[in-house]
Each structure stands twice: as C-alpha cells, then as structure tokens.
Amino acid sequence: MTTERGRRIDLGSVLVVEDNLEDAEAIERALRHTHPELRPEFTTRGDGLLEMLLAREALPGLVLLDLNMPGPDGHEVLAELRSRPELDDVTVVVFTSSTSPAEVDACYAAGADSYVYKPVNFTLFRTVLKGAIDYWQASRGAASHAPPVPRQQSSEA
Amino acid sequence: MTTANSRIDGIDASWPARLHSLWLAAQDVENVEEMARHVYAAMLAEDDVLAVTGSRWEGDRLRYLRVATTARSTTTTTTGAGTAAGRPVPPPEPGRAAARPLVHHHDLDAGTEGFAPEGRALAEAGAHFALESRFRLGENDWASYSVGLAERPRDAAVLTAMTARLVQLSEVLVASNRRIVEAREHERRLIEDAFLAEASLQMDASLDVQETLSRVARLAVPAVAEGCAVHLFADLGGLAPVASAHVAADVQPWLADLARDDPWFADLVDRAVRSGECVVLSGEELDGAPFGPHTDGPGQPVNAVSVSPLRARGKALGTLTFIYHRGEDAVAGTRLLDNLARRAALAIDTTTAYEQRRRHVEQLQRHLLPNALPVWPSADLYAAYEVADDSLEVGGDFYDAVVDRDGRLAVVIGDVCGRGAEAAALTGLARHTLRTLLEDGVLPELALQRLNTILLDQGTTRFVTALVAVLTPDGGGACLARVAAAGHPSPLVRRKDGLVEEVRVTGLFLGVLPDTDLQPTSLRLEAGDSLVMFTDGLTEARSASGVFFEDHLPEAVRDCVVEEPETAAGLVARMSAFRATGSDDTAVLVAHVKGTAG
C-alpha cells in the first residue's frame, strides 16, 4: 500500500510507544499470540518519534500510543503526528488505562483513530488489542482495494 | 497372503507410534485446522492413499471442505455452498453430543451421489475408491473425514485395518475438537469475568449517570463489540441516547446520530424494552437497518446488533446496544450481555437514587433554615451554616430571626441531636414553634419552656438544645438583650474595643424533663458590640494535637467578628481550617448592634 505522497505504508509493521516495560512486554506477548504476522517495534519515549518516522522509507501501518509518558506525553505525540499530512495513513490507536470521557473526546478531537482502554486482566488485554487491530486491518484492507477517500484534516475542520 | 500379512504387520509396527504422537498433538493444538493437518498427514503416509478430505457441516449446510493430496502437501480449504441432504449422520449417544464414528465405503466410479463434494475432489486426485468416516461433534455440528485410494483393497484384512484406523483418527479429531471447544469456552468465560469485573469498577468510579455510562460504553469497545450505545428513558418518557462509543473515531459521530435520530434504531430499542429480553439481529434480519451489510455507513459493514434491556427493581430504565463489525459468531453470549445489563441497570438505579436523595436533602435543609434574615434597624444579622461532610443525612442545627409585634428582634439558634429524617422533622418543629411564640412577644425562657412541653408530648427520644435572645433598642443606639439557653453553648459578646466576654446562661436541654430550670440573663449591647451565637460544632472541632477550637474561640471572635457581610462565614472558615477531627454540623449567628437610634 502506498500513500498519495508515495511513501510506502507497511501494514505488517506496528510501532508501540509505551514507557511501561511491563505493558510493552504484555503487548508483545499478546500480539505474538493473536497476530503472529505483525512485526511490532517498541519505543519508550515520544521525543524524536516524528523525525524518526519522517526519515523512514516505509511507515508503520499502525502506531499504538500510550498517553502517560515522561517527556512529551501521548497527547503531545498525537498532536505532532497529526500535524503532518505525510503521516495521514498511519493509524493511531491510543491504548491507555483511563476511560475518562474527557480524555476520549480530547484524543478523538486530536485525530486519534481509536481510543482503547487498557484492561488489567491479560486475557482481556489481549482481546481488546486484537479487536482494535482486527478492525483496522479489515478497514485498511478494504480501503486499499477502493479509491482512496481524502482524510479530513483536523486543522481544517 | 504372506506378503499381505507382512505388509499389514509392517504398518502395525509404526501405527501405534503415529497414533500416540497424534494423541499428544491433540492436547496441544489451538485450532481444529492445525489438528486436521496432523491427521491428514498420518493417513497420507499410508500406502495407496492418494488424497484425504475433511468436511465440516452444520446440519445440511457445508461449512468448509479441506482437501490434501500426496501430490500437494498443502491443504486447500473451500467454504461455501453444499448440501448433505440424505447423508445419514450417527445419532448422538445418550447424554453426549458426540458419537462413535461410522465408516462408509464409496465406489467413486459408480458416481459420487450422497458423497458430495468430497467424492469429486477425491476422484480428481485419481482415486476410485473411498472410505468415509462420519462423526458428530455437537448437536447440529458434524464432520466427515475421507481417504481416497487408487482401488478397493483386494485383501479384506487391509480394508478392515484401514477402516479401524480411520475410526481411530476420527476419534482423535473428536477429542481434539472437544478440548479446543472447552478451552475456548473457558477462555471466553475468563474474558467475560474479567470484563464484568472491570465494568463494575468503572461503574463505581462516578456517581454521575452520564459519566458512568460513557465509561462503560468505552470499556466495552472493542472488548465486547466495535460499537456501543446506551439509551435511557428521559424525564418526558421516551428513550434518549445518553452515551455512545465506537472503536473508530470517524464512525463514532455516525453511531451517535443514529442512536438519536434513526427510526429503525428507535423501533429496535423499543422492541427490546417491550419484550424485556435481549434482541440479537444478524445477516438478513438487518435488512432495512441503517447499518446492515448493504448500507453505506462509514467504517466496516455491521454484521450483527444486540440490544439488552436495562431493568432494575422491576422497572425498565433503558437499553444497552452493541454493534458488531466482527463475525456473527462473535456476538457476545447472553450470559455476558444479561449480566452486564443487570450490573449497569443497578449502577444507574443506585446513582439516580443517590442524586435524587441528595437533591431532597438539599431541599429539606434549605427549608429548615430561613430564606433570608429580617432587616432590623438597630442591628445587622450574619449567619453561616456548614454541613460537616457530604453525608446524605439532614443535619439538626438551625437558626432563625424574627421581629416581634412590638418591633423587638428575637434571634434563635439550636441543635437537634442526631441526623436524618426524625432529626429534620424535630428541627422544623422546634424552629417554627419558637418563631411563632417569639413573633407573639413571648419571653425567651417561656418560649423555650413551651417547646419543651411540645417535645415531651411528641414522645421523642431525641433532645434539643436551643438559645433565644430578644433585643430591645434602648432608644440611644444600644440594645438590651434578654437571653435564655436550654443546654446550649453560652454565646460570646465581642465588645467594640475587641474585648470578648462569655454570656453565662444556664438551663437543661429540651425534650427530656418537664422542668428545664432555665436561668435567663440580661445584658446591654452598646453600639459596635456583637452577640455571637453558635452550635457545638464550632467549639468541639479539634486540631490534630487534640486542642478544641473552643480554646481559640475568643481570639477568633475578636479577629473575625467585624462589621462586614462575611463575619459569620469567616468564623466558620477559621474553624474549618483548624479542624482535623470532629465533623459535626456548625451554625453561627451574629447580631451586630449598629448604633442607629431606633
């Protein structure tokens, strides 16, 4: 799959931005079980993330973003990612331990594609992660066979 | 014959080992497809076997067909149309869904009727003869496992041995399937229980209905489904959406619009409320729906919708709807849906009841205190009231002020012991009794004595403390005050120069003994002096080191009681800042003599 601007999207690649090592390990373990075909890549910090992505030839199909991180937090990283049209086709899933309606609204307004609550129980954790990834795989899979729909820029809305 | 025997012996030698390894694999595999590959390989390793097939059926409907041949090591899987009409399946054994496999022999050259679509697939692989094992996996769920041979074995013993092996392999598949189904069911229960536990936690996180439901809806996507909407009966009677969530940000507004405006959706939630049971729609049942497989809403096609009614204490509260983009077979079970709906309904009921009760308490509390204090020419009045904690009980402190028929000002402060409905009722009784008597010009001690009699007549077990002061202007700017107190903390006077004195006034509290032994006292309040009355919540507040605020009260009164609107509130605020323990309600009433000749 190639974006309008010619940058390649690698749907098999998932970038996990998560500072908690236990959570990162749980995500790794869950993905290995439910989506062994995916290649997750992990980073613990949000700073430098944008530059790192822009320097790449192939962009990850999906970014799994924690909200509470030292340095720039998830909200800041999200705003940064969505400020760049080159990254429009990267799906951003916020994966966090809060269900606060205000937090959800803020993330959706800032251009997150999904907001998924991170459960404590591992089996449930795996289930919700699978649910979100399945949805976006099906969605992006369908989109790649259809003419591209221009994405609404949050800055223009 | 010898050759045939030795050949059978040779297979027998390796067969138990192969069968054993299959049984081991059956304990480990995570899905039937993986197990099928092992079993197909076991049979393809046999001499003369050209191809094997596996088909899975739901009643007469073919769910899938898998074919593996010696030429191709991979299996090909097809799903789709096919009918098993007239193909007998072993009936379930008593008390079990599964049954012993039955083996059929097919001469493929004579046609493949009653053996479609496997017969054709095996014939295409060059087979002329097939052994088919049919076995039941569940009530309406059965499978067929077949092997295709170049020709019918001429040796009956070989045929018998192959038949036995087919039965053995089928039994491995049955056992493996049962274990996988049980493991999945177990995992599903674990997930459901974990989800319900987390949902309960979310429901406890807030006492606001809207917020609680938004949190539950968010938790449920994508744990239960991709979309969730909650409707509740509005005050005017109809169902109105209060929360919605979707896993995709760009689909969520669409779902919220549908939940609010779509007539089909409205009919569906009404139907669930009327039936009182969970309604699940999928496939063609979604014809006419705004999100059926054939409509062009945003996001993925919707494969199923479930609506659970929310009921608590026999009352319909609303509905909980889930929108599934995932496959129909992934629709949450009724155990989860009913359980979640029950918990959500209880949380709504509790939260609503709490909000209602808090409103009632606030209303009641307001009625127990005067709306406004009277304006009186010779003195200004200041009052403050602090509820100790966010308790849902009405407190018993009260105060009042009334100008009597001769133009004197009567001020009242009191405290009914305890909290709650009875205390509130007595508070109302005490305040209005005193007010009525004082309006008529009854002396403070007589008014208190009359209240005592009324309380004794009520037969209440609670006692009441109260203080009444009647201020009479002396015509020169000062006031004469007559003060009577029944078991109530003595008031303080703050003189204009800052000196603070206690007004010693004694008497027994009310509602216990006929004789209250009230000893009224009189004093003169000059212009600029203040009479400071309060309940024991003020004096009994304690600091962390155990000191009572009473010890600091003269100083606090000297500093705080100055001629400004916040006088009484300032005193209460100072006490609040001091208090570490003790959480009684507190009322403060201050009468400040202005010095206007009246």
Interface residues (C-beta under 8 A of the other chain):
Chain A: T99 S100 P101 V104 C107 Y108 G111 A112 D113 S114 Y115 V116 Y117 P119 V120 N121 T123 L124 T127 V128 G131 A132 D134 Y135 A138 S139 A142 Q152
Chain B: E187 L190 I191 A194 F195 A197 E198 Q202 A205 E211 S214 R215 R218 L219 V221 P222 A223 E226 A245 V247 A248 A249 D250 Q252 G299 Q300 H325 R326
